Amino acid sequence: MSVPGKTDPDDDPTALARFGGLDVVARLIVEGYMIGQHKSPFKGSSVEFVEHRQYYPGDEIRHIDWRAYGKTGHYYVKEYEEETNLRAYLLLDCSGSMAFSGKTLSKYQYARQLAAALAYLLLSQRDACGLVAFDNQTVDRWEPSANRDTFGQIVHLLRSRRPGGEGSLSESIAQIQPTLKRRSLLFLLTDAFDELEPLAVALKRLRMAQHDVVLFQITAPEEETFPYKQPTEFRNLERAGHHMLVDPYRLRSLYLSRFQAFRQGLVAHCGAAGIEFVPLTTSEPYQRALGQFLALRSQNKRQR
């Protein structure tokens, strides 16, 4: 139970990180959220039969149609309307700028925990989930699957990766887009710090390829408010040895105006391309992102 005026530790990403590994916290986030929504994160049986499909290793034996096996000698699985699944990729930015942290988790720590929670939620809904982690090139990849081992594999990749290196988000998206062979739901987890026009072109191409895209722009609270008061040395996280000592009073108004202009431009481009734009800071509960996913999943089902 939360106390008025205090942050519920279940909603605080920095506090949650102390509970355990990515897999443990992902389960806490998802199951806590779903209980709050009065929904089970796991599907029950459906009565609306749609079609048969061939059995694949990893499918639940209880869904095999034994009558069809008796007639054909082949295994077929009964597929139901609730089990007509999404195919999703988690696109995780591992470039150096994601290593920034203030008083909270780093942007990368927040993004990878959110990725783990989304993976757990997708797989609990029996959707196929995959991962592409990138900086200036793809560094880790796991193709979408609903197999029971998928969550463990994705968590393993997330644990082993650290942010670093210079990267252009627009160029990375341009490299990844041709490798996405089937229409998918794409969750892009990034701070989105890049030149606006090339980034807008890259995002538009994802939509032209018929992918549904959700852009989670993850920033630190300090990047939103620029609270610095004393002369401060800023270090470039993507270029070694590049740093600058600045007077925050002189820089603050210019920085904030440019940040807001960039954010407004990004929102406008995403809206024009039909991309869901969700700004998040590293102090915000992960539940907001989970709600966005469930809303999109319901929308996707209605459009079928």
Steps between C-alpha positions, in 0.01 A plus 500: 500500500633842412513786747364839386784732410748216457606306192379141494818289460312279256472805271858623544735353235812572707355328808372207295850434367602389851246217502700271274595426142327610182282189490380532860420869470329448163261251661436737793422787263269305269313293755458799730365707212262231381365441849435873522309477173300199633633286215707185499823528300441144380237395249223259578330276250309654213183356353524677165682253272659652189713242317753219519870552451794263500643408840846643577733402788417724794124506434291376790399135460153574640418694181574205265190382312523124552204436271686669215807292586293181481381593150825634352786361710628857545491727803285812474430766761164666546542876479251732665418866447677601824806311384536678166816667620707808445858491380714760674859621509660692785747741336742607775741792460837412657690809384714696744246773573274238661758461782407840645362496853419767754330417828318202347588195295690565179289527188637165385422325830146635482463404133623143543275441803207634300603269213503203739155591636357542150650164398341331801163661427513414129590140568241464777244606237650233270627759257829443318775726635846576364786736580736716296761688706713752312742789524660588165428142392289208617674350804242241613204344324233244587227428248137519618374181657232400750712203614527451875877559489471842336470707817813346648696557181394864475584564867841338449575737210380801696716408800816456294476825302639837611448834324796655325626636173381770268186435300259673267146387577377576147784297345441211738128491415587511129725194547244307705189571291587277198566205735144505637349265245146482637260765619554546873425718799820690576578644843789745460665578836738793464572857606453589131786750510588539134461746214125543469452489122698178428333338803155597371582343160619175663187476717275568202662214309414261781136597461519475118615140554165443678644468850312639799744711701505622859781742581583515870721807539685437826668795666641581843312760706812720488480506120143626522559774760875581491518566877875572519605815687877480538760500219476145367717287275299305243659191348405357163397138560547404135840661436788422735686805631239750384382721787407861569478723809191723484316759706150350549336839553607617155425167330170402668249708302668418167517129582137477612370688197692271264394189690133600482530589131653159430230322703222689323652421161530133588139488620384664178695260275378197694141621476528556126644149450244326722755409766404481867728736694537439874740724697633341820748616761707260705302596812162397352330165573532235232125439515430787262686319223319172574166677468609632160579147385166357614310783330682432173442127531127552541497739206689251284248225580203723413655580161534133400 
